[in-house]
Amino acid sequence: MNNKSIEFMNNNGELICGRILYAYEVKDNNICVVYTLDEKLEDGTTKTYAIIYDERNNKIKSIDDKNNYKIIEKLLSNFTKTKQE
């Protein structure tokens, strides 16, 4: 992972290359990464995804913490507002 993109293998064994919108550290030195594949939704907004990256074990984890979801929603809201201005 570098500061602009992320590459990982999805559950189907396909290599996914995404553009990082932002990342921040969460508990146990894991990193929450919010990224896009630059796909558009029907309303024209960019589709986004979020994962937890366990750097120590080099593994991708799903987000199961409601607090992380709240933080991500707030950051995405701010990101969208900034892009529209």
Disulfide bonds with the S-S distance in Angstrom:
none
